[in-house]
Amino acid sequence: MARSIFQIATDFYVLNDLANTVEYNQETGEIINSDDVIQELYNQIELELSEKLDNSVYVIKELLAGAEALKAEKDRLNKRQKALENKAELIKKLALGALQASGQSKVKTLKHNFNITKSKSVVCDEEQLSRDWLRIKFEADKKKIGDALKNGELIDGARLEEKVSLSIR
């Protein structure tokens, strides 16, 4: 039966303990020299460890190759995901364009409701904004700017931009 590296290491610890233990015959009091037996066992375990270590390199290489294959597959799937998302967005834009061209803002089908909704978003050139309109981490405070723009304030580097999107339920 194949033994694990852990079991082999345990055998080395036991052998080291045996080598550092003085054995003696209780009847005669004579010290028993077991150095030859310990050395032979040590050599056998060392050979087994060498083989196990060599084999573990193959396992490590196989695991790393598997990890690399999974990384490549993950990258491939991420690209595929992005492509599908882009296609879905394109179809959504085409549907929006078709609805706009038809002059309708709402269309009900047997399965879905299509509505053209309008929203506003703040578009800023942060380089042109005064610090009053910037957050501490130096990014535009679009909420504050949006509220000010909606109230009629003119802000250099910012404007309200109307966006059109399609919601599907």
Protein Blocks (a to p, Z undefined) as FASTA:
>chain_A
ZZdfklmmmmmmmmmmmmmpccddfklopacdfklmmmmmmmmmmmmmmmmmmmmmmmmm
mmmmmmmmmmmmmmmmmmmmmmmmmmmmmmmmmmmmmmmmnopabdcdfkbccddddddd
ddddfklpcfklpcfkopacfklmmmmmmnopacehiacddddddddZZ
